[in-house]
């Protein structure tokens, strides 16, 4: 039986290719709303980031999400990402 390829995506912070399941997807919906998509199924333009605070800080400094979405990303998106990282490390 043929083995399937695992989808790879590039992190907007560290710029490394990683398995899609290891990354957090940030989605911009068609009505310009930003959200975090942990299932990877939400409709809209997506960008991926590692579940690591250092990687998030690197993406913020290098404006990785802004480049991916080709527009400014609100601060509350970064705050939500940071909060989700805090929840993940505490569990």
SERO-4910 file (N, C-alpha, C, O; in steps of 0.05 Angstrom, whole numbers):
BEGIN
 pado doro    nc1    nc2    nc3   cac1   cac2   cac3    cc1    cc2    cc3    oc1    oc2    oc3
  Unk    A     17    -24      0      0      0      0     17     25      0     38     26     14
  Unk    A      9     45    -15     25     69    -18     22     87      7      0     91     17
  Unk    A     44     97     16     44    115     40     39    143     31     51    153     12
  Unk    A     21    157     46     15    185     40     36    204     50     49    199     71
  Unk    A     40    226     36     58    247     45     44    263     67     20    267     66
  Unk    A     60    272     86     49    289    107     52    318     97     73    326     88
  Unk    A     30    334     99     32    361     89     52    378    105     53    376    130
  Unk    A     68    394     91     88    411    103     80    440     99     69    447     78
  Unk    A     85    456    120     79    485    118    103    500    130    118    489    147
  Unk    A    107    525    121    129    541    131    119    559    153     99    573    151
  Unk    A    134    560    175    128    577    198    135    606    190    157    610    179
  Unk    A    118    625    197    124    653    190    144    665    209    154    688    204
  Unk    A    151    652    231    171    662    250    199    652    243    217    668    237
  Unk    A    203    626    245    230    615    241    236    607    212    259    600    205
  Unk    A    216    608    195    218    601    167    226    572    161    238    566    141
  Unk    A    220    554    180    227    526    176    202    511    167    180    517    175
  Unk    A    206    491    150    184    474    141    179    453    162    198    440    171
  Unk    A    154    450    170    147    431    191    121    418    183    107    427    165
  Unk    A    114    396    197     88    383    192     65    402    198     67    417    218
  Unk    A     45    402    182     22    420    185      9    416    213      0    436    224
  Unk    A      8    392    223     -5    386    248     10    398    272     -2    402    293
  Unk    A     36    404    269     52    415    291     49    445    294     57    456    314
  Unk    A     37    458    274     36    487    273      8    497    280    -12    483    278
  Unk    A      6    523    288    -19    536    293    -26    553    268     -9    567    257
  Unk    A    -51    551    259    -59    566    235    -74    591    243    -92    590    260
  Unk    A    -66    613    232    -79    639    236    -95    644    210    -83    643    188
  Unk    A   -121    650    212   -138    652    188   -149    680    186   -158    692    206
  Unk    A   -148    691    162   -162    716    156   -186    708    138   -183    699    116
  Unk    A   -210    711    149   -234    704    135   -240    724    113   -228    746    113
  Unk    A   -258    718     94   -264    737     72   -275    763     82   -273    783     68
  Unk    A   -287    764    106   -297    790    117   -277    804    135   -284    819    152
  Unk    A   -251    797    131   -228    811    144   -227    806    174   -215    822    189
  Unk    A   -237    784    184   -236    777    212   -213    757    216   -210    738    200
  Unk    A   -197    760    237   -175    742    243   -183    723    265   -197    731    284
  Unk    A   -174    698    263   -180    678    284   -158    657    283   -143    654    264
  Unk    A   -156    641    305   -138    619    307   -154    594    299   -176    589    308
  Unk    A   -142    577    282   -155    554    272   -138    529    280   -118    524    267
  Unk    A   -146    516    301   -131    492    310   -137    467    294   -121    449    293
  Unk    A   -161    467    281   -169    443    265   -157    444    237   -153    424    224
  Unk    A   -151    468    227   -140    471    201   -160    470    179   -153    464    156
  Unk    A   -186    475    185   -207    471    165   -222    497    159   -239    497    141
  Unk    A   -217    519    174   -232    544    170   -227    556    143   -205    554    132
  Unk    A   -248    568    132   -246    581    106   -231    607    108   -235    622    128
  Unk    A   -214    613     89   -200    638     88   -170    634     84   -160    611     82
  Unk    A   -156    656     82   -127    656     78   -113    648    104   -119    660    125
  Unk    A    -95    630    103    -82    620    127    -52    625    127    -39    626    106
  Unk    A    -41    628    151    -12    630    155     -6    613    180    -23    610    198
  Unk    A     17    601    180     24    582    201     47    592    219     64    607    209
  Unk    A     46    584    244     67    592    263     71    570    283     52    556    290
  Unk    A     96    566    292    103    546    311     90    552    338     86    576    345
  Unk    A     83    532    354     73    537    381     95    543    401     98    528    420
  Unk    A    111    563    395    134    571    411    134    601    415    132    616    395
  Unk    A    138    610    439    137    639    444    160    654    430    157    676    420
  Unk    A    184    641    428    207    654    415    200    657    385    207    677    373
  Unk    A    187    637    373    180    638    345    159    660    340    159    674    320
  Unk    A    140    663    359    120    684    357    132    711    358    125    729    343
  Unk    A    151    715    376    165    741    378    181    747    353    182    770    344
  Unk    A    193    727    341    208    730    316    190    738    294    196    755    277
  Unk    A    166    725    293    146    732    272    136    761    275    132    775    256
  Unk    A    133    769    300    124    797    305    145    817    296    139    837    284
  Unk    A    171    812    303    192    830    296    196    831    266    200    853    254
  Unk    A    195    808    252    200    807    224    175    812    207    176    812    182
  Unk    A    152    816    221    127    822    208    119    799    189    110    803    167
  Unk    A    122    774    199    116    751    183     87    747    176     80    741    153
  Unk    A     69    752    195     41    750    189     31    772    170     14    767    153
  Unk    A     43    796    173     35    818    155     43    811    127     28    817    108
  Unk    A     67    799    123     75    791     96     57    769     85     50    770     61
  Unk    A     49    750    101     32    729     92      4    739     83     -7    730     63
  Unk    A     -7    757     99    -34    767     93    -33    792     75    -55    801     67
  Unk    A    -10    804     70     -7    828     54    -23    851     65    -34    867     49
  Unk    A    -25    853     91    -38    875    105    -31    874    134    -21    854    144
  Unk    A    -37    896    148    -31    898    177    -48    878    193    -72    874    187
  Unk    A    -36    866    213    -49    847    230    -53    860    257    -34    871    268
  Unk    A    -78    860    268    -83    873    294    -67    860    316    -60    837    316
  Unk    A    -61    876    337    -46    867    360    -61    845    375    -48    827    386
  Unk    A    -88    845    375   -102    824    389    -98    796    378   -102    777    392
  Unk    A    -90    794    353    -84    768    341    -58    757    355    -57    733    362
  Unk    A    -38    774    358    -14    766    372    -19    759    401     -8    740    412
  Unk    A    -37    775    414    -44    769    442    -58    742    444    -53    727    463
  Unk    A    -76    736    426    -90    710    426    -71    687    422    -73    666    435
  Unk    A    -52    691    404    -31    670    400    -15    666    425     -9    643    433
  Unk    A     -7    687    438      9    685    462     -6    672    484      4    656    500
  Unk    A    -32    678    486    -49    666    506    -53    636    501    -52    620    520
  Unk    A    -56    628    476    -59    600    469    -33    585    475    -34    561    482
  Unk    A    -10    598    472     15    585    478     18    580    508     29    560    517
  Unk    A      8    599    524      9    597    553     -8    574    563     -1    559    581
  Unk    A    -32    570    550    -50    548    557    -37    521    550    -39    502    565
  Unk    A    -24    520    527    -12    495    517     11    486    535     15    462    539
  Unk    A     27    505    545     50    498    561     42    491    590     56    476    603
  Unk    A     19    501    599     10    496    626     -3    469    629     -5    459    652
  Unk    A    -12    457    607    -26    432    609     -8    408    610    -18    385    611
***
